[in-house]
Amino acid sequence: MVRGIDLGDLLFINITGPKITDMPIYEYQAKDPIRSCQRCKRPFEVLQSLREPPIDVCPSCGAPVRRLISWCRAAVVETSATKKGIEEKAKEYEREGMYSHAAELLDTHAEKLKDPGMKLRAVENYVKAGYSPETIDSHLKSDSFMKEVVK
């Protein structure tokens, strides 16, 4: 696990062919997590030549995507005890089907911790709890630290 993202959840797509020697891996994610598929809702990786332009849309669903600044995969990042506790409580709420509780918990702490991943998980729970896409979209854009993520 790297910074709270299980690497098993990342999608590896090679859109340029099998040659890997001079091909960096770029990460992409949907610009609008609400109007995206399971693949682009979370970061996915694409092998591309340095000469290729960034992709504009998800190869699976065609939703607009943006390139992310990749995290160093060699770094070992410890999760704070506070964050672990929040995530465990949220998992408990999710297992019990209490999605609005999980969303509120994650949302509150995402703002405090400035954690976009936690915020997007809160959004997923808001969707499961039945909140309208308009409400969620306006809520996302109201958070100062998420304005760059949601553009």
N, C-alpha and C positions, 0 to 999 in steps of 0.2 A: 504494500500500500504506500502510495506517495501522496503526501499532503491531503489525506482524506479521500483520495480517488483510488479505487481498486483498479489496478492496471488491467485486470480481466474485463472491465467494463469498456475499455477503450477499443475502438474499431480501427483496425489497420487496413488501409486501402492503398494499393499500389496502382496509381493511374498512369504510370509512364512505362511500365514493363519490368522485367526481372532484374535488370542491372542495378545493384545496390551500392557499389563501391563509392561513387561520388554523389550519392543522393541523400541530402539531408531529410530529416523527418520534420514536417510541419504539423502543428496542431490547429484544428479548426473547431468552431462551435457555432450553433445557430444564433443569429442575431436576436431572434425572438423565440425564447424557449417554449412559449405557449403554442406557437404555430410551427412546430417542428416534429420530426419523427424520433423514435427511440435512439437512433444512431447519432443524430446531430444535436439532440437536447443536451448531451454531455460532450466533453471534448473527444474528438476522434483524430487519428493521425493519418497523414498522407505522405507517401514518399514522392518527392518531386525533385527534378533537376534544379540547380540554381538559376538556370535560364528561363524556367517556366514561370508564367505569371501566377499569382495566388488564385485558387479557385473561388468562385463567387457564390456557388450554390452547392447544396448537399448532393452528393452523387446518388443517394437513395431516394430522396423525396423532392429535391429541387428547391428547398427552402433556402433563403439567403443565409450565407455563413460569413464569418470573419476569421482571419488568422489570429491566433493567440501567440503571446510570447511564451515559449515552452519553458517548463521548469526543468532544471537540471536533474536528470534521472539518477545521478550518482549520489546526490545529496540524501542524507538521512535526516528526516524531519520528525521531531518528536511532537506528539499532540499533547496539549496541556491537559491536566486533570479536569479542569473546568469544562473544556470542550468535549472531552470524552464523556463526562457526566451528562452534558446536554444531549449529545448524540444517543447515548444509551436510553435516556428518558424518552426522547423522540421515537426511537425504535419501539419502545414499549407502547407508546400511544398508537403508533402505526399498526403494530400487531393486534391491538384491541379495536382497530377501526376508528380511533378517535383522531381523525385527520385534522380537524380544525385546531385541536389542542396541540398536536405536533407542529402544525404550521405556525401558530402563535409563538410557541417556545423557540423554534428555530429562527423565526423572523426577528424576534426581540434580540436574541443573542447574535444573529448575523450582523445586525447594525452595530452592536457594541464591539464585536470582534473584527468588523470590516471583512467578512468572509463571504465572497460571492457564491461559493459552492454551497454553503449552508443556506444562503438566501434562495438559491434555485431549488434546493430540496424543500424549503418552505413553500415555494410556489407550487411545486408538484403536489404537496399536501393540500394547499388551498384548492387546487383543481379537483382533487379527489373528494374534498369536502363540499364541492358544488358551487364555489364562488364563480361569478361570471368572468370571462376573459377580459372584459373591459375594466372591471374592478381590479383584477390582478395586474393588468398592464399599467394602470394609473398608479397603483401602489408601488410597483417596481420603479417607475420613473420618479417617484417622490423621494426615494432614498438617495442621498447625496453620493454615497460610495458606489451605487449601482448605475449611476447615469452613464458612465463610460462603458459598462458591460452591456447595457440594453440598447444603445444607440441604434 
